[in-house]
Structures are given as C-alpha cells and as structure tokens.
Amino acid sequence: MLKKLLVHEWKDTWKLMTILNAAMLVVALIGVMVFNHDNLDKVMSAEKYQFGTMMGFMSYMMVYVVGIGVLAVVSTLFFFIRFYRNLYTDQGYLMHTLPVTSNDLMLSKTLVAFVWKCISSFVVTFSVAILIASMMEGGVSELFRSIGEGLRELEISNGKAILFILVFILLGIGSMLFSIMKGYAAISIGQQISKNKVLASIGIYIGISMAIQLVTNLLTQSLIFGMGAGIDKGLFANWEPTENTLLVIYLVAALLTLAASAGLYILSLNFMKNKLNLD
C-alpha cells in the first residue's frame, strides 16, 4: 500500500515541481547564452556598451537569485500545505480511513518531499555551475581547476577531500530531511492547539529552528574548545582549524541533523497515531 501512496503523492506533486525546476534551468541557460565569457569580453571591450552591460548583468543576477529563493520557498510551503490539507483537514477524514498505517502516510509524504528537495538542490547546483563556468575563459575545465586550487589552499589532502565530499553529502541529506520534518512536526504539534492552529504551527516551526540552531552552535563551540582552540588567548583567537577538526565538526553537524530529523519524524508520527485532531 505504501507504493500506491508514493505513486499518488508523486502524481499530485510532479507538475508544479517540474515547472519550478524547469523555470530555474531556463533562467540559468539564458544567462549562459547571454553572459558567457565570449560575449562579455566582446561587449566590455566596447566602452560605450560597458554601463548597459553591467546594468543588464546586475538585473539578471537579481532575477536569478530571486528565482532560487522562489524555488526554495514555494517548494517548501507547497509540501507543508499538502501535508496539512491531506492529513489534518476534511481530506484527513478520508486519508485516515484508508487501509494504511499512519507510518505509511507519513513516510509517503516525507519520501516524495525529500526526492523533490534532492532534485531541486541538484538543479540549483547545476545551474550555478554552468553559469559560473560559462563566464570563465576555460569553461568547465577552469571551474574544476579553481575548485582544486581552493581545496589546496585549505590544505585538504586528496584522501580527505573524498571524506569531505561524503560528509557534505550526509550533511545535505540531513539538512533536507530536517527542513521537511520540522515543518511536519510543527503542523502536527500545532493541531493540538484549540485556536489559531496555523499561527501556532508557525511559532512552533520557528521555535524548533532556533532550538536546533542553539544546540548546534553549543556543540560546535564545545568541539572547538575541546580540540584546543585558543585556550590561552580566548576561544577563537589566533586559531586555524585543521582538516581533521573541520571534518569532525561537519560530521557532528550532519549526525545531529539526521538525529533531529528522526526525532521529529517519531514525534509527528506519535501525534498522528495517538493524538489526531482534525479541523
């Protein structure tokens, strides 16, 4: 039955999400065609076109950045609203009478939202990469060369670079799951409030975000202090983190976000199973 729920959820979400991600790619491709290195070099060599070109470029970048923000915000709100309407409004009376478990309902919502988060993250990363590469004289090869130089400046060895990539992937997965689950948890907890449930959910969402951020900062500072960060001259004074220190910090942050996501999932599921309160 979980498979049917996943198929149904995918069918109900793919159109809007495809349009949003396709629009992001189109905006990026326009930038690649108009503001690539060859075009910019030719136009900027003509002094009378420099001001107009710069204004056009700045306007484009503003549209591009706003597009990334719109994709992030609209896609997030879209899945939160679906979760609320499908499970806690009139539609919930039907959903909760289906021959499926509460875990199946929660899991189907979470997995589909997570897949689209991954797709959107890839689209944004890819669009940024091709846009930057197009503005470089050497294109993609120059982009990779610059990334390699950046890693060398950070004094990260080749072997550790692979570990960093794996840890960042883990951190990305944890961050995406956490962004989904804190919304689902806020909605589930907010349903227990008799009045102004939506406002209560928003307040709970902000509270969860602040609490996790506080815990993350405290743990990070504790790790830095524990690793001998400037004990004689203050916590951060004259301290340069080693690759091992950074690796541990990012790994702890990744594990913390994954643990928080799992905890919020269990919390949301508990409210859905034992304290269901429909509008």
Buried (B, 14 or more C-beta within 10 A) or exposed (E): EBEEBBEEBBEEBEEEBEEBBEBBBEBBBBBBEBBBBEBBEEBEEEEEEEEEBEEBBEEBEEEBEEBBEEBBEEBBEBBBEBBBBBBBEEBBEEBBEEEBBBEBBBBBBBBBBBBBBEBBBEBBEEBEBBBBBBBBEEBEEBBEEBEEEEBEEEEBEEEBBEBBEEBEEBBBBBBBBBBBBBBBBBBBBBBEBEEEBEEBBBBBBEEBBEEBEEEBEEBBEEBBEEBEBBEEEEEEEEBEBEBEBBBBBBBBBBBBBBEBBBBBBEBBBEBBEEEBBEE
